[in-house]
Amino acid sequence: MTRILKRLFVPLLLLAAMAVPQGCRISYKLNGAAIDYTVYRTIHVGEFPIRAALVYAPLQQTFENELLDYITRNTRLTTVDGASDLDLEGEITGYNLSPQAVTEDAYASKTRLTITVRVKYTDTKNDANDINQTFSAYRDFDASQMLTDVQEQLCQEIAKELVELIFNATLGNW
């Protein structure tokens, strides 16, 4: 009995697949963007000044470039200065170091660099999509390393993670 079912299964499956209307289409967006391009065409990305107590000057430029590049790569929105359909602005509010793993002799073996960004996202077409939220990301590094030796790499990694979090919460509409 099972052999007969196995022989009938493949032809029945093919017949069912052909019966699906040709007008139907499944669409996946691998970047997670949920933008209706008939409504939204432009975005303004403002500056993200550093308002943290501890300052690493290149961080602002690193973060802003990563954000603009990510939006350009993952959407069809045109970035503009001035009035736009969407507005993304904010500030870097935190740049903190904290000890994480303590050894038996009471010294830190790991240090955590945490960057915090406050984001204000304004949707001029639908106020319900507006967001005013804070995002944080961190990386741990060996406490035997000097921050100046790993700072640039850590900031790039953290900026990428922050940009993905911000994109998903705003343009990705997650």
PyRosetta script that sets phi, psi and omega in degrees:
from pyrosetta import init, pose_from_sequence

init()
pose = pose_from_sequence("MTRILKRLFVPLLLLAAMAVPQGCRISYKLNGAAIDYTVYRTIHVGEFPIRAALVYAPLQQTFENELLDYITRNTRLTTVDGASDLDLEGEITGYNLSPQAVTEDAYASKTRLTITVRVKYTDTKNDANDINQTFSAYRDFDASQMLTDVQEQLCQEIAKELVELIFNATLGNW")
pose.set_psi(1, -43.6)
pose.set_omega(1, -179.0)
pose.set_phi(2, -67.1)
pose.set_psi(2, -30.6)
pose.set_omega(2, 178.7)
pose.set_phi(3, -65.9)
pose.set_psi(3, -38.7)
pose.set_omega(3, 178.0)
pose.set_phi(4, -65.5)
pose.set_psi(4, -42.1)
pose.set_omega(4, 179.0)
pose.set_phi(5, -63.4)
pose.set_psi(5, -39.7)
pose.set_omega(5, 179.3)
pose.set_phi(6, -64.1)
pose.set_psi(6, -40.0)
pose.set_omega(6, 179.6)
pose.set_phi(7, -68.8)
pose.set_psi(7, -32.0)
pose.set_omega(7, -179.3)
pose.set_phi(8, -84.2)
pose.set_psi(8, -23.6)
pose.set_omega(8, -174.1)
pose.set_phi(9, -60.7)
pose.set_psi(9, -50.3)
pose.set_omega(9, -176.8)
pose.set_phi(10, -63.1)
pose.set_psi(10, -48.4)
pose.set_omega(10, 177.9)
pose.set_phi(11, -62.8)
pose.set_psi(11, -37.3)
pose.set_omega(11, 178.1)
pose.set_phi(12, -66.1)
pose.set_psi(12, -38.2)
pose.set_omega(12, 178.0)
pose.set_phi(13, -64.1)
pose.set_psi(13, -43.1)
pose.set_omega(13, 177.4)
pose.set_phi(14, -64.2)
pose.set_psi(14, -41.1)
pose.set_omega(14, 178.6)
pose.set_phi(15, -63.1)
pose.set_psi(15, -42.1)
pose.set_omega(15, 178.3)
pose.set_phi(16, -64.7)
pose.set_psi(16, -38.7)
pose.set_omega(16, 179.3)
pose.set_phi(17, -66.2)
pose.set_psi(17, -37.1)
pose.set_omega(17, 179.1)
pose.set_phi(18, -73.0)
pose.set_psi(18, -22.9)
pose.set_omega(18, -179.2)
pose.set_phi(19, -77.3)
pose.set_psi(19, -15.6)
pose.set_omega(19, 178.5)
pose.set_phi(20, -66.8)
pose.set_psi(20, 131.0)
pose.set_omega(20, -178.7)
pose.set_phi(21, -57.6)
pose.set_psi(21, 140.2)
pose.set_omega(21, -177.7)
pose.set_phi(22, -69.5)
pose.set_psi(22, -19.9)
pose.set_omega(22, -178.8)
pose.set_phi(23, -74.9)
pose.set_psi(23, -17.3)
pose.set_omega(23, -179.8)
pose.set_phi(24, -76.8)
pose.set_psi(24, 145.2)
pose.set_omega(24, -179.1)
pose.set_phi(25, -147.8)
pose.set_psi(25, 135.4)
pose.set_omega(25, 175.6)
pose.set_phi(26, -99.3)
pose.set_psi(26, 131.3)
pose.set_omega(26, -177.4)
pose.set_phi(27, -125.1)
pose.set_psi(27, 130.3)
pose.set_omega(27, 176.5)
pose.set_phi(28, -118.4)
pose.set_psi(28, 138.3)
pose.set_omega(28, 173.9)
pose.set_phi(29, -110.2)
pose.set_psi(29, 109.2)
pose.set_omega(29, -175.1)
pose.set_phi(30, -72.6)
pose.set_psi(30, -19.3)
pose.set_omega(30, -179.4)
pose.set_phi(31, -88.2)
pose.set_psi(31, -8.4)
pose.set_omega(31, 177.6)
pose.set_phi(32, 83.6)
pose.set_psi(32, -0.8)
pose.set_omega(32, -178.8)
pose.set_phi(33, -68.4)
pose.set_psi(33, 134.5)
pose.set_omega(33, 179.1)
pose.set_phi(34, -122.4)
pose.set_psi(34, 64.4)
pose.set_omega(34, -173.9)
pose.set_phi(35, -113.8)
pose.set_psi(35, 131.5)
pose.set_omega(35, 173.9)
pose.set_phi(36, -90.3)
pose.set_psi(36, 104.0)
pose.set_omega(36, -174.8)
pose.set_phi(37, -72.7)
pose.set_psi(37, -7.6)
pose.set_omega(37, 173.1)
pose.set_phi(38, -79.8)
pose.set_psi(38, -20.5)
pose.set_omega(38, 179.8)
pose.set_phi(39, -102.4)
pose.set_psi(39, -43.3)
pose.set_omega(39, -175.2)
pose.set_phi(40, -108.8)
pose.set_psi(40, 123.4)
pose.set_omega(40, -179.8)
pose.set_phi(41, -123.3)
pose.set_psi(41, -25.6)
pose.set_omega(41, -174.1)
pose.set_phi(42, -129.1)
pose.set_psi(42, 154.5)
pose.set_omega(42, 175.1)
pose.set_phi(43, -141.3)
pose.set_psi(43, 141.3)
pose.set_omega(43, 173.3)
pose.set_phi(44, -110.8)
pose.set_psi(44, 123.5)
pose.set_omega(44, 176.4)
pose.set_phi(45, -108.9)
pose.set_psi(45, 110.7)
pose.set_omega(45, -179.0)
pose.set_phi(46, -79.9)
pose.set_psi(46, 179.3)
pose.set_omega(46, 177.6)
pose.set_phi(47, -75.3)
pose.set_psi(47, 154.2)
pose.set_omega(47, 176.8)
pose.set_phi(48, -120.3)
pose.set_psi(48, 80.0)
pose.set_omega(48, -177.8)
pose.set_phi(49, -66.5)
pose.set_psi(49, 154.6)
pose.set_omega(49, 179.2)
pose.set_phi(50, -86.1)
pose.set_psi(50, 120.5)
pose.set_omega(50, 178.0)
pose.set_phi(51, -116.7)
pose.set_psi(51, 15.3)
pose.set_omega(51, -178.6)
pose.set_phi(52, -81.0)
pose.set_psi(52, 155.9)
pose.set_omega(52, 178.5)
pose.set_phi(53, -66.5)
pose.set_psi(53, -41.6)
pose.set_omega(53, 177.1)
pose.set_phi(54, -98.0)
pose.set_psi(54, 131.0)
pose.set_omega(54, -172.9)
pose.set_phi(55, -122.5)
pose.set_psi(55, 132.0)
pose.set_omega(55, 168.4)
pose.set_phi(56, -117.2)
pose.set_psi(56, 102.1)
pose.set_omega(56, -169.5)
pose.set_phi(57, -52.1)
pose.set_psi(57, -42.8)
pose.set_omega(57, -179.2)
pose.set_phi(58, -68.2)
pose.set_psi(58, -10.7)
pose.set_omega(58, -176.5)
pose.set_phi(59, -60.5)
pose.set_psi(59, -42.3)
pose.set_omega(59, -178.8)
pose.set_phi(60, -57.9)
pose.set_psi(60, -49.7)
pose.set_omega(60, -179.0)
pose.set_phi(61, -65.6)
pose.set_psi(61, -40.9)
pose.set_omega(61, 178.6)
pose.set_phi(62, -59.6)
pose.set_psi(62, -47.7)
pose.set_omega(62, -178.3)
pose.set_phi(63, -66.0)
pose.set_psi(63, -48.2)
pose.set_omega(63, -178.6)
pose.set_phi(64, -61.3)
pose.set_psi(64, -42.9)
pose.set_omega(64, 178.5)
pose.set_phi(65, -63.1)
pose.set_psi(65, -43.3)
pose.set_omega(65, 179.4)
pose.set_phi(66, -62.8)
pose.set_psi(66, -41.6)
pose.set_omega(66, 179.7)
pose.set_phi(67, -64.3)
pose.set_psi(67, -48.6)
pose.set_omega(67, 179.2)
pose.set_phi(68, -63.1)
pose.set_psi(68, -43.0)
pose.set_omega(68, 179.0)
pose.set_phi(69, -62.1)
pose.set_psi(69, -42.5)
pose.set_omega(69, -178.1)
pose.set_phi(70, -65.2)
pose.set_psi(70, -43.4)
pose.set_omega(70, 178.4)
pose.set_phi(71, -63.5)
pose.set_psi(71, -42.4)
pose.set_omega(71, -180.0)
pose.set_phi(72, -64.1)
pose.set_psi(72, -42.1)
pose.set_omega(72, -178.7)
pose.set_phi(73, -70.9)
pose.set_psi(73, -31.7)
pose.set_omega(73, -169.9)
pose.set_phi(74, -110.1)
pose.set_psi(74, 1.3)
pose.set_omega(74, 176.3)
pose.set_phi(75, -138.8)
pose.set_psi(75, 171.7)
pose.set_omega(75, 173.6)
pose.set_phi(76, -105.5)
pose.set_psi(76, 14.0)
pose.set_omega(76, 179.2)
pose.set_phi(77, -69.8)
pose.set_psi(77, 145.0)
pose.set_omega(77, 175.5)
pose.set_phi(78, -95.3)
pose.set_psi(78, 126.8)
pose.set_omega(78, 177.4)
pose.set_phi(79, -81.7)
pose.set_psi(79, 132.8)
pose.set_omega(79, -177.7)
pose.set_phi(80, -133.9)
pose.set_psi(80, 159.6)
pose.set_omega(80, 170.1)
pose.set_phi(81, -98.7)
pose.set_psi(81, 133.3)
pose.set_omega(81, 179.8)
pose.set_phi(82, 99.1)
pose.set_psi(82, -150.7)
pose.set_omega(82, -174.9)
pose.set_phi(83, -61.0)
pose.set_psi(83, 136.1)
pose.set_omega(83, -178.5)
pose.set_phi(84, -152.7)
pose.set_psi(84, 171.4)
pose.set_omega(84, 177.4)
pose.set_phi(85, -73.6)
pose.set_psi(85, -34.7)
pose.set_omega(85, -179.7)
pose.set_phi(86, -129.3)
pose.set_psi(86, 144.8)
pose.set_omega(86, 180.0)
pose.set_phi(87, -132.3)
pose.set_psi(87, 131.5)
pose.set_omega(87, -178.7)
pose.set_phi(88, -128.7)
pose.set_psi(88, 117.4)
pose.set_omega(88, -179.6)
pose.set_phi(89, -146.9)
pose.set_psi(89, 170.8)
pose.set_omega(89, 179.2)
pose.set_phi(90, 167.7)
pose.set_psi(90, -156.5)
pose.set_omega(90, -178.9)
pose.set_phi(91, -155.6)
pose.set_psi(91, 152.5)
pose.set_omega(91, 175.3)
pose.set_phi(92, -88.0)
pose.set_psi(92, 109.5)
pose.set_omega(92, -171.8)
pose.set_phi(93, -99.7)
pose.set_psi(93, -14.0)
pose.set_omega(93, -178.1)
pose.set_phi(94, -144.2)
pose.set_psi(94, 138.1)
pose.set_omega(94, 174.9)
pose.set_phi(95, -146.2)
pose.set_psi(95, 93.0)
pose.set_omega(95, -168.6)
pose.set_phi(96, -124.3)
pose.set_psi(96, 145.7)
pose.set_omega(96, 173.4)
pose.set_phi(97, -113.4)
pose.set_psi(97, 135.9)
pose.set_omega(97, 177.3)
pose.set_phi(98, -146.1)
pose.set_psi(98, 142.3)
pose.set_omega(98, 177.5)
pose.set_phi(99, -70.5)
pose.set_psi(99, 143.7)
pose.set_omega(99, -177.1)
pose.set_phi(100, -117.6)
pose.set_psi(100, -58.6)
pose.set_omega(100, -177.4)
pose.set_phi(101, -106.6)
pose.set_psi(101, 124.8)
pose.set_omega(101, -178.3)
pose.set_phi(102, -105.3)
pose.set_psi(102, 132.4)
pose.set_omega(102, 179.3)
pose.set_phi(103, -82.7)
pose.set_psi(103, 174.7)
pose.set_omega(103, -178.7)
pose.set_phi(104, -64.4)
pose.set_psi(104, -21.7)
pose.set_omega(104, 178.4)
pose.set_phi(105, -94.9)
pose.set_psi(105, 19.8)
pose.set_omega(105, 173.4)
pose.set_phi(106, 68.6)
pose.set_psi(106, 23.3)
pose.set_omega(106, 174.3)
pose.set_phi(107, -105.7)
pose.set_psi(107, 147.4)
pose.set_omega(107, 178.3)
pose.set_phi(108, -74.5)
pose.set_psi(108, 133.7)
pose.set_omega(108, 176.7)
pose.set_phi(109, -100.9)
pose.set_psi(109, -17.7)
pose.set_omega(109, 177.1)
pose.set_phi(110, -133.4)
pose.set_psi(110, 145.1)
pose.set_omega(110, 176.0)
pose.set_phi(111, -124.4)
pose.set_psi(111, 140.8)
pose.set_omega(111, -179.2)
pose.set_phi(112, -109.3)
pose.set_psi(112, 128.7)
pose.set_omega(112, 172.1)
pose.set_phi(113, -102.4)
pose.set_psi(113, 119.8)
pose.set_omega(113, -179.8)
pose.set_phi(114, -117.2)
pose.set_psi(114, 131.6)
pose.set_omega(114, 176.4)
pose.set_phi(115, -117.9)
pose.set_psi(115, 133.6)
pose.set_omega(115, -179.0)
pose.set_phi(116, -121.1)
pose.set_psi(116, 135.7)
pose.set_omega(116, -178.9)
pose.set_phi(117, -129.4)
pose.set_psi(117, 129.2)
pose.set_omega(117, 173.0)
pose.set_phi(118, -95.4)
pose.set_psi(118, 130.4)
pose.set_omega(118, -175.7)
pose.set_phi(119, -122.7)
pose.set_psi(119, 135.0)
pose.set_omega(119, 172.2)
pose.set_phi(120, -117.3)
pose.set_psi(120, 115.2)
pose.set_omega(120, -178.5)
pose.set_phi(121, -112.4)
pose.set_psi(121, 123.1)
pose.set_omega(121, -178.5)
pose.set_phi(122, -119.1)
pose.set_psi(122, 125.4)
pose.set_omega(122, 176.1)
pose.set_phi(123, -104.6)
pose.set_psi(123, 107.7)
pose.set_omega(123, -175.6)
pose.set_phi(124, -71.2)
pose.set_psi(124, -14.2)
pose.set_omega(124, -179.2)
pose.set_phi(125, -95.5)
pose.set_psi(125, -23.2)
pose.set_omega(125, -176.8)
pose.set_phi(126, -151.3)
pose.set_psi(126, 102.2)
pose.set_omega(126, -177.4)
pose.set_phi(127, -61.2)
pose.set_psi(127, -22.8)
pose.set_omega(127, -179.2)
pose.set_phi(128, -65.5)
pose.set_psi(128, -20.0)
pose.set_omega(128, -179.7)
pose.set_phi(129, -89.1)
pose.set_psi(129, -5.4)
pose.set_omega(129, -178.6)
pose.set_phi(130, -62.2)
pose.set_psi(130, 143.5)
pose.set_omega(130, -179.9)
pose.set_phi(131, -136.0)
pose.set_psi(131, 137.7)
pose.set_omega(131, 171.0)
pose.set_phi(132, -132.7)
pose.set_psi(132, 97.2)
pose.set_omega(132, -168.1)
pose.set_phi(133, -141.9)
pose.set_psi(133, 156.0)
pose.set_omega(133, 177.0)
pose.set_phi(134, -108.4)
pose.set_psi(134, 136.6)
pose.set_omega(134, 179.6)
pose.set_phi(135, -122.7)
pose.set_psi(135, 143.0)
pose.set_omega(135, 177.9)
pose.set_phi(136, -134.2)
pose.set_psi(136, 148.5)
pose.set_omega(136, 173.0)
pose.set_phi(137, -148.2)
pose.set_psi(137, 156.9)
pose.set_omega(137, -177.0)
pose.set_phi(138, -146.1)
pose.set_psi(138, 164.5)
pose.set_omega(138, 171.7)
pose.set_phi(139, -141.1)
pose.set_psi(139, 141.3)
pose.set_omega(139, 175.7)
pose.set_phi(140, -98.2)
pose.set_psi(140, 146.2)
pose.set_omega(140, 175.1)
pose.set_phi(141, -140.4)
pose.set_psi(141, 158.4)
pose.set_omega(141, -178.0)
pose.set_phi(142, -63.9)
pose.set_psi(142, 130.8)
pose.set_omega(142, -176.9)
pose.set_phi(143, -66.1)
pose.set_psi(143, -16.3)
pose.set_omega(143, 177.5)
pose.set_phi(144, -75.6)
pose.set_psi(144, -13.7)
pose.set_omega(144, 178.1)
pose.set_phi(145, -88.6)
pose.set_psi(145, 146.3)
pose.set_omega(145, 175.2)
pose.set_phi(146, -79.3)
pose.set_psi(146, 141.0)
pose.set_omega(146, 178.6)
pose.set_phi(147, -57.0)
pose.set_psi(147, -39.8)
pose.set_omega(147, -178.6)
pose.set_phi(148, -61.5)
pose.set_psi(148, -25.0)
pose.set_omega(148, 180.0)
pose.set_phi(149, -79.1)
pose.set_psi(149, -28.4)
pose.set_omega(149, -175.1)
pose.set_phi(150, -116.1)
pose.set_psi(150, -4.5)
pose.set_omega(150, -172.4)
pose.set_phi(151, -57.8)
pose.set_psi(151, -47.4)
pose.set_omega(151, -176.8)
pose.set_phi(152, -62.6)
pose.set_psi(152, -47.1)
pose.set_omega(152, -179.9)
pose.set_phi(153, -63.7)
pose.set_psi(153, -45.1)
pose.set_omega(153, -179.9)
pose.set_phi(154, -61.8)
pose.set_psi(154, -42.0)
pose.set_omega(154, 179.7)
pose.set_phi(155, -63.9)
pose.set_psi(155, -38.2)
pose.set_omega(155, 177.3)
pose.set_phi(156, -65.0)
pose.set_psi(156, -44.6)
pose.set_omega(156, 179.6)
pose.set_phi(157, -64.1)
pose.set_psi(157, -45.2)
pose.set_omega(157, -179.2)
pose.set_phi(158, -66.3)
pose.set_psi(158, -41.0)
pose.set_omega(158, 179.0)
pose.set_phi(159, -60.1)
pose.set_psi(159, -42.2)
pose.set_omega(159, 178.4)
pose.set_phi(160, -60.7)
pose.set_psi(160, -44.7)
pose.set_omega(160, 179.8)
pose.set_phi(161, -65.0)
pose.set_psi(161, -43.4)
pose.set_omega(161, 178.4)
pose.set_phi(162, -60.8)
pose.set_psi(162, -42.7)
pose.set_omega(162, -179.6)
pose.set_phi(163, -61.8)
pose.set_psi(163, -42.2)
pose.set_omega(163, 177.9)
pose.set_phi(164, -63.6)
pose.set_psi(164, -42.0)
pose.set_omega(164, 177.8)
pose.set_phi(165, -62.0)
pose.set_psi(165, -45.2)
pose.set_omega(165, -179.3)
pose.set_phi(166, -65.6)
pose.set_psi(166, -44.3)
pose.set_omega(166, 179.6)
pose.set_phi(167, -59.8)
pose.set_psi(167, -46.2)
pose.set_omega(167, -179.6)
pose.set_phi(168, -63.5)
pose.set_psi(168, -35.6)
pose.set_omega(168, -178.9)
pose.set_phi(169, -78.8)
pose.set_psi(169, -21.7)
pose.set_omega(169, -176.0)
pose.set_phi(170, -110.6)
pose.set_psi(170, -79.6)
pose.set_omega(170, -175.7)
pose.set_phi(171, -73.2)
pose.set_psi(171, -28.7)
pose.set_omega(171, 177.9)
pose.set_phi(172, -76.9)
pose.set_psi(172, -19.7)
pose.set_omega(172, 176.5)
pose.set_phi(173, 55.7)
pose.set_psi(173, 44.6)
pose.set_omega(173, 179.1)
pose.set_phi(174, -90.5)
pose.dump_pdb("model.pdb")
